[in-house]
Amino acid sequence: MLPFVSSMRMPDFTATDAMVCALMTTSRAPRLTRLPILTLSLALPFALACAPKPVPTETPEEPAAAPEAEASADAPVGGSIEAALAGAHRSEGNRARDGQRHPMETLTFFGLTPEMTVVELWPGGGWYTQVLAGTVYGSGKLITTNFDVNASTDPQDYRVRVGTAFAEMLKSSPIYEGVETVVVSDPNNLTLAPEGTVDMVLTFRNSHGWIEDGTATAIYTAAFTALRPGGVLGVVQHRAKADDDRDPKVIADSGYVREDYLIETIEAVGFKLEEKSEINANPNDTKDYEKGVWTLPPNYRLKDVDRGKYEAIGESDRMTLRFVKPAAG
């Protein structure tokens, strides 16, 4: 906005993001240089049978309605980020968030191009999946993760609900026909793609859940393995106060992560941070809410309580980080 199993906390899902978690890979991403990069080494603490059910981080939204055949035929379907953003496959609810999520600027900063092989980790309800699938349609490849919908017989189990909804979204438009899905049951044994075959790995507002569950290193190691030398890891994450000296797991429970801690964690697996951007910064975010980051739009965890106040603040303050996998040698 998937892959891990019951013991892991769900990725941060925003209004349109609550359907499922996905992954993507890139085969020919432009080479980015310098700064430490991080790898993913997924570690799932408990076995499926005994692991606690994942806790949803945001309120799921209804899947976007399937586009009408006539509209989708006329709409631009790939070849550029701009064309993907204008595609008929995107829901109006998702379009409404563009002004606060800056997808054009964010994906341009990461260096996304249509011919790449891209992996999206924990895509939630597919907010960014809709944009990524449209961008690489016909030229590149998108790989996403998803939950194992057979992990539970309870239809209300978060993995089942979100995983099923995401799978249904992927059937709603021809633009998703080439999307590959990696079903994640155990983050400790996660393979996103053959080693060194992906150009870009992206994750949006998920790192707090992985840090809280102790799986961040494993997941970022998996990303590192899948990427080719020179490949890019793009990360967007709710940013905690720089002087918050509490345990990182405690901070992560509110949905936020200290920027320096996340960079250190990712670089520890081999990545080099190449560049940061303030594209998704929000100085109005005070980061001290009763219900954590989900107090803010689009979740409004407090419902109508002070809704106008939180609407005025807008979505969270977010770090936007570009890492690169160093070339061998």
C-alpha positions, -999 to 999 in steps of 0.1 A, spaced: 0 0 0 21 -93 12 31 -117 25 37 -124 59 18 -146 81 -3 -145 111 24 -134 136 32 -103 116 15 -70 119 -3 -59 88 11 -32 66 -1 3 71 -33 4 50 -49 37 41 -84 42 31 -80 25 -2 -52 3 10 -69 -22 32 -75 -50 8 -42 -69 6 -5 -69 7 16 -70 -26 50 -72 -40 67 -61 -71 100 -65 -88 120 -46 -115 142 -60 -141 158 -30 -156 157 -1 -132 180 29 -138 211 26 -117 212 47 -87 244 54 -68 257 59 -34 243 59 1 237 28 22 211 3 11 192 -21 31 182 -57 25 153 -77 36 155 -108 57 120 -118 66 116 -134 100 83 -146 110 83 -153 148 56 -179 150 43 -208 130 11 -204 112 -7 -227 135 1 -209 167 8 -174 156 -16 -147 167 -38 -132 140 -23 -101 124 -37 -68 136 -50 -45 108 -34 -11 109 -60 8 89 -96 4 81 -100 -15 48 -119 1 19 -141 -15 -6 -123 -28 -37 -124 -4 -66 -152 -12 -90 -141 -29 -122 -138 -4 -150 -164 -5 -178 -150 -21 -209 -157 9 -231 -139 33 -207 -109 10 -202 -105 7 -239 -102 44 -244 -81 51 -213 -43 53 -214 -30 19 -201 7 22 -195 39 35 -209 43 62 -182 34 71 -147 12 99 -160 -8 75 -182 -12 51 -153 -25 78 -130 -51 87 -156 -62 51 -162 -98 41 -159 -89 12 -137 -82 36 -107 -110 42 -83 -122 78 -76 -113 72 -39 -78 65 -48 -75 95 -71 -87 117 -42 -55 108 -23 -31 118 -51 -27 153 -37 -15 140 -3 5 110 -16 22 126 -46 26 94 -66 40 111 -97 68 129 -77 74 99 -55 78 73 -83 98 97 -104 122 102 -74 126 64 -71 134 63 -108 106 41 -120 104 35 -158 79 13 -178 103 -14 -188 114 -23 -152 107 -55 -132 92 -41 -99 82 -58 -67 57 -42 -43 59 -54 -8 27 -56 13 5 -36 -11 -25 -35 13 -56 -25 -7 -36 -19 -38 -34 19 -38 0 20 -54 -5 -13 -72 -30 4 -95 -4 30 -104 25 5 -107 6 -20 -128 -4 8 -153 31 21 -155 48 -12 -165 18 -25 -185 30 -40 -218 67 -32 -212 78 -44 -178 66 -66 -150 50 -61 -116 53 -86 -88 33 -82 -56 29 -101 -24 -4 -113 -9 -15 -131 22 -22 -168 22 -60 -168 21 -60 -205 32 -42 -197 64 -75 -197 83 -110 -210 78 -124 -179 95 -138 -155 67 -132 -126 91 -95 -134 96 -76 -103 84 -54 -123 60 -84 -139 44 -104 -107 40 -76 -86 28 -60 -113 6 -93 -121 -10 -101 -85 -17 -67 -79 -33 -70 -109 -54 -104 -97 -66 -90 -63 -75 -64 -80 -97 -93 -95 -117 -111 -62 -122 -92 -49 -152 -70 -63 -181 -42 -40 -168 -35 -65 -140 -32 -95 -164 6 -96 -162 9 -90 -125 25 -119 -106 16 -127 -70 39 -141 -43 19 -157 -15 36 -152 18 31 -176 45 64 -173 64 84 -141 61 114 -160 73 114 -180 41 105 -153 16 116 -155 -20 103 -125 -40 120 -135 -73 151 -153 -86 182 -137 -72 194 -105 -90 165 -103 -114 145 -73 -101 152 -37 -109 132 -21 -81 115 -30 -48 90 -6 -33 72 -5 0 48 21 12 40 27 49 48 -9 60 81 -7 79 65 0 113 46 -33 113 78 -52 104 98 -35 131 71 -42 157 70 -79 147 107 -83 144 106 -92 107 121 -61 91 156 -75 87 143 -107 71 120 -88 47 146 -63 36 171 -91 31 147 -108 8 144 -76 -12 182 -72 -13 185 -108 -27 159 -102 -54 175 -70 -67 202 -68 -93 234 -49 -85 225 -13 -89 188 -20 -83 167 4 -62 148 0 -29 122 27 -24 107 33 10 79 56 22 72 55 59 54 75 86 82 94 103 85 97 141 100 126 159 138 126 157 142 130 194 118 102 204 141 79 224 116 52 232 122 16 221 117 15 183 91 -13 187 71 9 211 72 38 187 63 15 158 31 5 176 18 40 168 27 36 131 57 58 132 94 50 128 125 72 135 142 80 102 177 74 115 167 40 129 150 28 97 181 39 76 204 20 99 182 -11 98 181 -12 60 217 -4 55 226 -33 79 214 -58 53 237 -43 26 218 -14 10 233 21 7 211 51 11 214 72 -21 191 101 -15 162 113 7 133 134 -4 108 156 15 81 150 -12 58 134 14 67 156 44 39 172 65 51 196 92 15 198 106 17 162 118 23 163 156 27 125 159 11 123 193 -24 110 187 -45 87 209 -49 61 181 -15 67 165 -11 76 129 -45 60 121 -61 90 138 -53 110 107 -70 107 73 -78 86 55 -85 62 85 -100 86 110 -98 60 138 -116 83 162 -145 85 136 -162 119 140 -143 130 171 -123 162 161 -126 150 125 -122 185 112 -90 190 131 -74 159 117 -87 166 82 -69 199 84 -37 182 94 -39 158 65 -21 125 60 11 118 81 45 132 78 65 106 58 101 100 50 109 90 14 141 71 10 159 57 -20 185 30 -14 206 11 -39 221 -24 -39 259 -18 -45 275 -34 -75 295 -65 -68 331 -57 -59 
